[in-house]
Amino acid sequence: MNKLTSIAVATSMAFAIGSVQAAETPNLRILNEFSTGWVQNFNPFIGGRQSVDMVLEPLVIFNMIDNMKPHFWLATGYSMSEDLKVLTLNLREGVKWSDGEDFTADDVVFTYTYPKDHPEIDTQGIASKVEKAVKVDDYTVELHLVGENAFAANDLIGQGLMMLPEHYWSKVENPANDTYEAMIGTGPMTELKRFTPQVYVQCTNGEYWNKDLSVECVEFPQFGNNDAALEMMAKGETDWNGIFIPDVERTFVSQAEGNKYWFPSGDGVRITMNFQTENESARRAFESVEFRKAFSLAMDRDAMMMIGAYGYVTGDNPASDLPPVQWGWRNKDADKIWSEFYQFDVKKAKQHLADGGFKDTNGNGFVENQDGETFQFKIQVPSGWTDWVNNAAIAVEGLRAAGIDASVVTPEANAYAKNWDGGNFEACFCGGSIQSSPWKFYDFTMHSRFAQGPQWWSTSMTNYVNPELDQLIETLGATIDTAKQKEIVDRIEMINAVEIPQIPLYYNGVWYSYNDTRFTGFWNAENPVAHPAPWNNNNRLLHLMDIKPRG
């Protein structure tokens, strides 16, 4: 073999080896979204796959475990005017959409204007908050607010709102029904390589701006419940998971090399009563504060935390369910009042029912309303969410022991969510939300503007309407005086402690686990960068940038 031939063969072999190695770069396999079968729909507004947040990106990502520290994404900075009415955004230059078009101020202005013309997709309430969006130049935008809002940045430019390509959506007449097969985005994973009801794969955007990205493709296996997910996870077949794991050391860590977990505290778990339910007799019971006191006293929270949640979680929720990242705003006086009802005491529960005029007049073991009418209600909890299903059963056991006729119903997760869009439920075992400021938390979970809507963990969990709360929340956003803010928050916390419009239980764990045999860079208790779970519209874009293939 002559020298030229040797070089050619060596070069060919090197190329082949390199190609094989490239082909063997694994997909990052993610478990985070339940489904009975994937449907190809990437609508970013209603009903689309959650992984659309790897296609469309926000301006800023607020760190959900580090005091909401901003991580600038499509924006590089922002500033608020002295009158709290104009938020100025500085945009990142050099960013392109995946089809090669430039990302500019025109897209940002469009994103904040489009929902005004299509209220059915305005899940963030943009029309009620932004009077107009104004292009200053190609990379500067002003958001003129409807009213003063000291927390506008946290509310309007975070991970909950993804920027839209004007050149696509401006041509869509019915955005709520568009399945967005074009998948044009600034995000890291815009190429759909495979899609079946059992699995789909998104791969790298060739125009992606963030050079920290090392993962080539993300893969989403279908699973319908926790047991199906755990079977894959235990074998080490998945890389990044956001699923509850019972007895985690035995059922997960010991089952495969590289299986690890970290369960930091998340949002508050609560049971909510639908104050606008069509079950009229149950609604009348819910309207009684004595009934709500009895409901809370019938909750065996210790059993829920230690048995249903395997001791992974913590309690001490205030009546508002304010997440731990914002505990600096708690009201000690309100906490003292609430502590009388944040305990398990069936005898006291029965006494409060009696004080409210609820009596068992027919001897069936369950109380009737004040007018003697029987009532019963169902607490909905998603099928397959095993920790919640177990704890809903504990809740019902306590209620029935106190003389309240309650039961559990377990719709599939999508049906569970659809039920509250329009108020088609009686009570709900549900989450409490983590938001980017105390104002945003109160606004999203308590203001009447979010009642009867599709948003997970919003006011639509209770449909509780209190004009004083609405006014306090609006006033809170209109001042930068921290003493005034604390005074307003104290009143909001006190209303929750006295009125008990919901039943806080404990703090959910962030159910985050991973297998590091194929990838490195996963966050953990020793490297707690931000919210670690692969849940959409949280901190997963940040996390994705840190994850690297081995070798």
C-alpha positions as CSV (number, residue, x, y, z in Angstrom):
1,M,0.0,0.0,0.0
2,N,1.5,3.3,-1.1
3,K,1.7,6.4,1.1
4,L,-1.2,8.2,-0.6
5,T,-3.4,5.1,-0.3
6,S,-2.5,4.8,3.4
7,I,-3.5,8.4,4.0
8,A,-6.7,7.9,2.2
9,V,-7.6,4.8,4.1
10,A,-6.7,6.4,7.4
11,T,-8.7,9.4,6.6
12,S,-11.7,7.3,5.6
13,M,-11.5,5.3,8.8
14,A,-11.2,8.4,10.9
15,F,-14.2,9.9,9.2
16,A,-16.2,6.6,9.7
17,I,-15.2,6.4,13.3
18,G,-16.2,10.0,13.8
19,S,-19.5,9.5,12.1
20,V,-20.3,6.4,14.3
21,Q,-19.4,8.4,17.4
22,A,-21.6,11.3,16.3
23,A,-24.5,8.8,15.5
24,E,-24.0,7.3,19.0
25,T,-24.5,10.6,20.8
26,P,-27.5,9.7,22.9
27,N,-30.8,11.5,23.0
28,L,-31.5,13.2,26.3
29,R,-34.6,11.1,27.4
30,I,-37.0,13.2,29.5
31,L,-40.0,12.1,31.6
32,N,-42.2,15.0,32.6
33,E,-45.6,15.0,30.9
34,F,-48.3,12.3,31.4
35,S,-50.2,11.2,28.3
36,T,-52.2,8.2,27.1
37,G,-50.7,8.8,23.7
38,W,-48.8,11.7,22.2
39,V,-50.7,14.0,19.8
40,Q,-48.7,16.2,17.4
41,N,-49.7,19.6,18.6
42,F,-47.2,22.3,19.6
43,N,-49.7,25.1,20.1
44,P,-48.0,27.5,22.6
45,F,-51.2,28.8,24.0
46,I,-53.7,26.0,24.6
47,G,-53.3,22.2,24.6
48,G,-49.9,21.8,23.0
49,R,-47.0,19.7,24.0
50,Q,-45.1,21.1,26.9
51,S,-41.8,20.9,25.0
52,V,-42.8,23.9,23.0
53,D,-40.8,25.8,25.6
54,M,-37.7,24.4,23.9
55,V,-39.0,25.9,20.6
56,L,-40.2,29.4,21.8
57,E,-38.2,31.2,24.5
58,P,-38.9,34.0,27.1
59,L,-37.1,37.3,27.5
60,V,-35.9,36.5,31.0
61,I,-35.8,33.3,33.2
62,F,-36.4,34.0,36.9
63,N,-34.6,31.6,39.2
64,M,-37.3,29.7,41.2
65,I,-35.2,28.7,44.1
66,D,-32.7,31.6,44.4
67,N,-35.0,34.6,45.3
68,M,-36.1,34.9,41.7
69,K,-32.7,36.0,40.4
70,P,-33.0,37.0,36.7
71,H,-31.2,35.1,34.1
72,F,-31.3,37.2,30.9
73,W,-32.3,35.2,27.8
74,L,-33.8,36.9,24.7
75,A,-33.5,40.2,26.7
76,T,-30.2,41.5,28.0
77,G,-31.7,44.0,30.5
78,Y,-34.8,46.0,31.5
79,S,-35.6,49.1,33.4
80,M,-38.8,50.6,35.0
81,S,-39.8,54.2,34.7
82,E,-40.2,56.3,37.9
83,D,-44.0,56.4,37.6
84,L,-44.1,52.5,37.3
85,K,-45.9,52.7,34.1
86,V,-43.3,52.0,31.4
87,L,-41.0,48.9,31.3
88,T,-38.2,49.2,28.8
89,L,-36.7,46.1,27.4
90,N,-33.2,45.7,25.8
91,L,-33.1,42.7,23.4
92,R,-30.3,40.4,22.6
93,E,-28.8,41.1,19.2
94,G,-27.8,38.4,16.7
95,V,-30.6,36.0,17.5
96,K,-32.3,34.3,14.6
97,W,-35.5,32.3,14.3
98,S,-34.9,28.7,13.2
99,D,-36.0,29.6,9.6
100,G,-33.2,32.2,9.4
101,E,-35.3,35.3,10.0
102,D,-33.9,37.8,12.5
103,F,-35.4,38.1,16.0
104,T,-36.2,41.8,16.5
105,A,-38.3,44.3,18.4
106,D,-41.1,43.7,15.9
107,D,-41.5,40.1,17.2
108,V,-41.7,41.4,20.8
109,V,-44.2,44.1,20.0
110,F,-46.3,41.5,18.2
111,T,-46.1,39.0,21.1
112,Y,-47.6,41.6,23.5
113,T,-50.2,42.9,20.9
114,Y,-51.5,39.6,19.4
115,P,-53.4,38.4,22.6
116,K,-55.5,41.6,22.5
117,D,-56.8,40.6,19.1
118,H,-57.3,37.0,20.2
119,P,-58.6,37.0,23.9
120,E,-59.0,33.2,23.7
121,I,-55.2,32.8,23.9
122,D,-54.6,35.5,26.5
123,T,-53.8,33.0,29.3
124,Q,-51.4,35.5,30.9
125,G,-53.9,38.4,31.0
126,I,-51.7,40.6,28.8
127,A,-54.6,42.7,27.5
128,S,-55.5,43.7,31.1
129,K,-51.9,44.7,31.9
130,V,-50.2,46.1,28.8
131,E,-51.8,49.2,27.2
132,K,-49.4,49.1,24.3
133,A,-46.0,47.8,23.2
134,V,-43.9,50.3,21.4
135,K,-40.8,49.7,19.2
136,V,-38.0,52.2,20.1
137,D,-35.5,50.6,17.7
138,D,-34.7,47.1,16.4
139,Y,-33.5,46.0,19.8
140,T,-35.5,48.2,22.3
141,V,-39.1,47.9,23.3
142,E,-41.3,49.8,25.7
143,L,-44.2,48.2,27.5
144,H,-46.7,50.9,28.5
145,L,-48.7,49.4,31.4
146,V,-52.4,49.8,32.1
147,G,-51.6,50.9,35.6
148,E,-48.6,51.2,38.0
149,N,-46.9,47.9,38.7
150,A,-43.7,47.7,40.7
151,F,-43.5,44.0,39.9
152,A,-44.2,44.3,36.2
153,A,-40.9,42.7,35.1
154,N,-41.6,39.6,37.2
155,D,-45.1,39.4,35.8
156,L,-44.7,40.2,32.1
157,I,-41.3,39.1,30.9
158,G,-40.5,35.9,32.6
159,Q,-40.6,32.2,31.5
160,G,-44.4,32.2,31.4
161,L,-44.5,34.2,28.2
162,M,-42.7,33.0,25.1
163,M,-41.8,35.3,22.3
164,L,-43.6,34.7,19.0
165,P,-42.3,34.9,15.4
166,E,-44.5,37.7,13.8
167,H,-43.9,36.4,10.3
168,Y,-45.7,33.1,11.2
169,W,-48.4,34.0,13.7
170,S,-49.6,37.2,12.0
171,K,-50.9,34.9,9.2
172,V,-52.9,32.7,11.6
173,E,-56.5,33.6,12.0
174,N,-57.4,31.0,14.7
175,P,-54.3,30.7,16.9
176,A,-56.1,28.6,19.6
177,N,-56.5,25.8,17.1
178,D,-53.2,26.0,15.2
179,T,-51.0,22.9,15.9
180,Y,-47.8,24.8,15.0
181,E,-46.2,22.1,12.9
182,A,-43.8,24.7,11.6
183,M,-42.1,24.9,15.0
184,I,-40.3,28.1,14.1
185,G,-38.5,29.3,17.2
186,T,-35.4,30.9,18.7
187,G,-35.2,27.9,21.1
188,P,-32.7,25.0,21.2
189,M,-34.9,22.2,19.9
190,T,-36.9,23.2,16.9
191,E,-36.4,20.2,14.5
192,L,-38.9,17.4,14.9
193,K,-37.1,14.2,13.9
194,R,-39.7,11.6,15.0
195,F,-43.2,11.7,16.2
196,T,-45.4,8.7,17.2
197,P,-48.0,8.2,19.9
198,Q,-45.3,6.4,21.9
199,V,-42.3,8.7,21.6
200,Y,-41.2,11.9,19.9
201,V,-37.8,13.5,19.4
202,Q,-36.8,17.1,19.0
203,C,-33.3,18.1,17.8
204,T,-31.1,21.1,17.6
205,N,-32.0,24.4,16.0
206,G,-29.1,25.1,13.6
207,E,-29.5,28.8,14.2
208,Y,-29.4,28.6,18.0
209,W,-27.7,31.5,19.6
210,N,-26.7,30.1,23.0
211,K,-23.3,28.3,22.6
212,D,-23.7,26.6,26.0
213,L,-26.0,24.0,24.3
214,S,-24.3,20.6,24.0
215,V,-27.3,18.2,23.9
216,E,-28.2,17.3,20.3
217,C,-31.7,15.8,20.7
218,V,-34.3,15.5,23.4
219,E,-36.6,12.4,23.5
220,F,-40.0,12.2,25.2
221,P,-41.2,8.6,25.8
222,Q,-45.0,8.3,26.5
223,F,-46.2,7.2,29.9
224,G,-49.7,7.2,31.3
225,N,-49.0,7.0,35.1
226,N,-46.3,7.0,37.7
227,D,-45.9,3.2,37.6
228,A,-45.2,3.2,33.9
229,A,-42.6,6.0,34.3
230,L,-41.0,4.3,37.3
231,E,-40.4,1.1,35.3
232,M,-38.3,3.0,32.7
233,M,-36.6,5.1,35.3
234,A,-35.6,2.2,37.6
235,K,-33.9,0.5,34.7
236,G,-31.8,3.6,34.0
237,E,-33.4,4.1,30.6
238,T,-34.2,7.8,31.1
239,D,-31.9,10.7,31.9
240,W,-34.0,13.5,33.4
241,N,-37.2,13.0,35.3
242,G,-39.9,15.0,37.0
243,I,-42.0,12.2,38.5
244,F,-42.8,11.2,42.1
245,I,-40.9,8.1,43.2
246,P,-42.1,6.1,46.2
247,D,-39.4,4.7,48.5
248,V,-36.8,6.3,46.3
249,E,-33.7,4.5,47.6
250,R,-35.2,1.1,47.1
251,T,-37.3,1.5,44.0
252,F,-34.9,3.8,42.0
253,V,-31.4,4.5,43.4
254,S,-30.5,0.9,44.0
255,Q,-32.0,-0.4,40.7
256,A,-29.5,1.0,38.2
257,E,-26.0,2.6,38.0
258,G,-26.2,6.3,37.9
259,N,-29.7,6.7,39.3
260,K,-29.8,9.8,41.6
261,Y,-32.3,12.3,42.9
262,W,-32.8,15.6,44.7
263,F,-36.2,16.7,46.1
264,P,-36.1,20.4,47.1
265,S,-39.3,22.0,48.4
266,G,-41.7,23.3,45.8
267,D,-45.1,24.8,45.7
268,G,-47.8,24.3,48.4
269,V,-50.2,21.4,48.0
270,R,-53.8,22.3,48.9
271,I,-57.4,21.1,48.6
272,T,-59.6,23.8,47.1
273,M,-63.4,24.1,47.1
274,N,-65.0,25.4,44.0
275,F,-67.0,28.4,45.2
276,Q,-68.9,28.5,41.9
277,T,-69.6,24.8,41.5
278,E,-73.0,23.8,40.0
279,N,-73.4,21.4,43.0
280,E,-75.6,23.9,44.8
281,S,-75.9,22.1,48.1
282,A,-72.1,21.7,48.3
283,R,-71.6,25.3,47.3
284,R,-73.7,26.4,50.3
285,A,-71.5,24.4,52.6
286,F,-68.4,25.8,51.1
287,E,-69.7,29.3,51.7
288,S,-69.7,28.7,55.5
289,V,-66.4,29.7,57.2
290,E,-67.2,27.2,60.0
291,F,-67.4,24.4,57.4
292,R,-64.0,25.5,56.0
293,K,-62.5,25.5,59.5
294,A,-63.9,22.0,60.1
295,F,-62.5,20.9,56.7
296,S,-59.0,22.0,57.6
297,L,-59.2,20.4,61.1
298,A,-60.1,17.1,59.5
299,M,-56.8,16.9,57.5
300,D,-54.2,14.5,58.9
301,R,-51.3,16.3,57.3
302,D,-48.7,14.3,59.2
303,A,-50.0,11.1,57.7
304,M,-50.0,12.7,54.2
305,M,-46.4,13.8,54.6
306,M,-45.1,10.6,56.1
307,I,-47.2,8.0,54.4
308,G,-48.5,9.3,51.1
309,A,-45.4,11.4,50.4
310,Y,-42.9,9.0,52.1
311,G,-41.5,11.7,54.3
312,Y,-40.0,13.6,51.4
313,V,-42.0,16.8,52.1
314,T,-42.3,19.5,54.7
315,G,-45.3,21.5,56.1
316,D,-45.9,24.7,58.0
317,N,-47.8,26.3,55.1
318,P,-49.4,29.7,55.9
319,A,-53.1,30.1,55.1
320,S,-52.2,31.8,51.8
321,D,-50.0,28.8,50.8
322,L,-47.1,31.3,50.1
323,P,-44.1,29.3,48.9
324,P,-40.9,29.1,51.0
325,V,-39.0,31.3,48.6
326,Q,-41.3,34.1,49.7
327,W,-41.6,33.3,53.4
328,G,-40.1,36.7,54.3
329,W,-43.5,38.2,53.6
330,R,-45.4,36.0,56.2
331,N,-47.5,37.7,58.8
332,K,-46.9,36.3,62.3
333,D,-50.3,37.4,63.6
334,A,-52.1,35.7,60.7
335,D,-50.0,32.6,61.3
336,K,-51.0,32.5,64.9
337,I,-54.7,32.5,63.9
338,W,-54.2,30.0,61.2
339,S,-52.3,27.6,63.5
340,E,-55.6,26.9,65.3
341,F,-56.8,25.2,62.1
342,Y,-53.6,23.9,60.6
343,Q,-53.8,20.8,62.8
344,F,-55.6,17.4,62.9
345,D,-58.5,17.4,65.4
346,V,-61.7,15.6,64.4
347,K,-63.4,16.5,67.6
348,K,-62.8,20.3,67.0
349,A,-63.9,19.8,63.4
350,K,-67.2,18.4,64.5
351,Q,-67.7,21.3,66.9
352,H,-67.2,23.9,64.2
353,L,-69.7,22.0,62.0
354,A,-72.2,22.2,64.8
355,D,-71.3,25.9,65.4
356,G,-72.1,26.5,61.7
357,G,-75.5,24.8,61.9
358,F,-74.5,21.6,60.2
359,K,-76.3,18.6,61.7
360,D,-76.8,14.9,61.0
361,T,-80.6,14.9,61.0
362,N,-81.2,11.6,59.2
363,G,-78.7,9.5,61.2
364,N,-76.6,8.4,58.2
365,G,-73.4,9.6,59.8
366,F,-73.0,12.7,57.6
367,V,-74.1,16.3,58.3
368,E,-76.7,18.2,56.3
369,N,-76.7,21.8,55.4
370,Q,-78.2,24.4,57.7
371,D,-81.6,24.0,55.9
372,G,-81.5,20.2,56.4
373,E,-80.6,19.4,52.7
374,T,-78.1,16.6,52.2
375,F,-74.9,17.3,50.4
376,Q,-71.9,15.5,49.2
377,F,-68.9,16.3,46.9
378,K,-66.0,14.8,45.1
379,I,-62.4,15.8,45.3
380,Q,-60.7,15.4,41.9
381,V,-57.1,14.3,41.7
382,P,-55.2,13.2,38.6
383,S,-55.2,9.5,37.9
384,G,-51.7,8.0,38.2
385,W,-50.3,10.8,40.5
386,T,-49.8,8.2,43.2
387,D,-48.7,10.4,46.0
388,W,-51.7,12.8,45.5
389,V,-54.2,9.9,45.1
390,N,-53.0,8.4,48.3
391,N,-53.2,11.7,50.2
392,A,-56.6,12.5,48.8
393,A,-57.8,9.2,50.2
394,I,-56.3,10.3,53.6
395,A,-58.1,13.6,53.3
396,V,-61.5,11.9,52.5
397,E,-61.0,9.6,55.5
398,G,-60.6,12.6,57.8
399,L,-63.6,14.4,56.3
400,R,-65.9,11.4,56.6
401,A,-64.7,10.8,60.2
402,A,-65.8,14.4,60.9
403,G,-69.2,13.7,59.3
404,I,-68.7,15.3,55.9
405,D,-69.7,13.1,52.9
406,A,-66.8,13.4,50.5
407,S,-65.2,11.1,48.0
408,V,-62.4,11.0,45.5
409,V,-62.6,11.0,41.7
410,T,-59.5,10.4,39.5
411,P,-59.8,11.8,36.0
412,E,-56.9,11.4,33.6
413,A,-54.6,14.4,33.9
414,N,-55.8,16.3,30.8
415,A,-59.4,15.9,31.8
416,Y,-58.5,17.0,35.3
417,A,-57.1,20.2,33.9
418,K,-60.0,20.7,31.5
419,N,-62.5,20.4,34.4
420,W,-61.4,23.7,36.0
421,D,-61.5,25.6,32.7
422,G,-65.1,26.5,33.2
423,G,-65.5,25.3,36.8
424,N,-66.6,21.8,36.1
425,F,-65.5,20.3,39.5
426,E,-66.6,20.4,43.2
427,A,-63.2,20.2,45.0
428,C,-59.7,19.7,43.9
429,F,-56.5,18.2,45.3
430,C,-54.1,20.5,43.5
431,G,-50.9,22.6,43.6
432,G,-50.3,26.1,44.9
433,S,-47.9,27.7,42.4
434,I,-44.5,29.3,42.6
435,Q,-44.4,32.8,41.1
436,S,-41.7,35.4,40.6
437,S,-42.8,37.8,43.3
438,P,-45.4,37.9,46.2
439,W,-47.6,40.2,44.1
440,K,-47.5,37.8,41.2
441,F,-48.3,34.9,43.5
442,Y,-51.3,36.6,45.0
443,D,-52.5,37.9,41.7
444,F,-52.3,34.5,40.0
445,T,-53.8,32.4,42.8
446,M,-56.3,34.9,44.3
447,H,-57.3,37.7,42.0
448,S,-60.7,37.1,40.4
449,R,-59.3,37.8,36.9
450,F,-58.0,34.3,36.8
451,A,-61.2,32.6,37.9
452,Q,-62.8,30.0,35.6
453,G,-59.7,29.8,33.5
454,P,-57.4,27.2,32.1
455,Q,-54.2,28.1,34.0
456,W,-52.8,25.4,36.3
457,W,-52.9,26.3,40.0
458,S,-54.5,29.8,39.5
459,T,-57.6,31.3,41.1
460,S,-59.6,28.9,38.9
461,M,-58.7,26.2,41.5
462,T,-61.1,28.0,44.0
463,N,-63.1,30.5,41.9
464,Y,-63.2,32.5,45.1
465,V,-64.0,36.1,44.5
466,N,-63.3,38.7,47.2
467,P,-63.4,42.4,46.0
468,E,-61.1,43.4,49.0
469,L,-58.5,40.9,47.9
470,D,-58.6,42.2,44.4
471,Q,-58.2,45.7,45.5
472,L,-55.3,44.9,47.8
473,I,-53.5,42.9,45.1
474,E,-53.9,45.8,42.6
475,T,-52.6,48.3,45.2
476,L,-49.6,46.1,46.1
477,G,-48.4,46.4,42.5
478,A,-48.7,50.1,42.5
479,T,-46.1,51.0,45.1
480,I,-42.4,50.7,45.5
481,D,-42.6,51.6,49.2
482,T,-41.5,48.4,51.0
483,A,-43.2,49.4,54.2
484,K,-46.5,49.9,52.3
485,Q,-46.0,46.6,50.5
486,K,-45.6,44.8,53.8
487,E,-48.7,46.4,55.2
488,I,-50.7,45.3,52.2
489,V,-49.3,41.8,52.3
490,D,-50.1,41.5,56.0
491,R,-53.7,42.2,55.2
492,I,-53.8,39.7,52.4
493,E,-52.3,37.1,54.7
494,M,-54.8,37.9,57.4
495,I,-57.8,37.6,55.1
496,N,-56.6,34.1,54.2
497,A,-56.1,33.1,57.8
498,V,-59.6,34.3,58.9
499,E,-61.6,33.4,55.8
500,I,-59.8,30.1,54.9
501,P,-60.7,30.1,51.2
502,Q,-58.5,27.0,50.6
503,I,-57.0,24.2,52.6
504,P,-53.2,24.2,52.5
505,L,-51.7,20.8,53.4
506,Y,-47.9,20.7,52.9
507,Y,-45.2,21.7,50.4
508,N,-44.8,19.5,47.4
509,G,-41.4,18.1,46.7
510,V,-39.8,19.0,43.4
511,W,-39.8,15.5,42.1
512,Y,-36.5,15.5,40.3
513,S,-34.3,12.5,39.5
514,Y,-31.7,11.7,36.9
515,N,-29.3,9.1,35.6
516,D,-25.8,10.4,34.9
517,T,-24.3,7.5,33.0
518,R,-24.9,9.1,29.6
519,F,-24.8,12.8,30.5
520,T,-23.2,15.0,33.2
521,G,-23.9,18.5,34.6
522,F,-27.2,17.7,36.4
523,W,-27.9,20.0,39.3
524,N,-28.1,18.5,42.8
525,A,-28.1,19.4,46.4
526,E,-24.3,20.1,46.2
527,N,-24.9,22.3,43.1
528,P,-28.3,23.8,43.6
529,V,-28.3,26.2,40.7
530,A,-32.1,26.6,40.2
531,H,-35.3,24.7,40.0
532,P,-34.0,21.3,38.7
533,A,-37.0,19.4,37.4
534,P,-37.7,19.1,33.6
535,W,-41.1,20.9,33.9
536,N,-42.0,23.3,31.2
537,N,-41.9,27.1,31.8
538,N,-39.8,26.7,35.0
539,N,-36.0,26.7,34.9
540,R,-35.4,23.8,32.5
541,L,-33.8,25.9,29.7
542,L,-31.1,27.0,32.2
543,H,-30.6,23.4,33.2
544,L,-30.4,22.1,29.6
545,M,-27.5,24.4,29.0
546,D,-25.5,22.7,31.8
547,I,-26.2,19.1,30.7
548,K,-23.4,17.6,28.6
549,P,-23.0,14.2,26.9
550,R,-20.3,12.0,28.4
551,G,-17.2,11.3,26.5
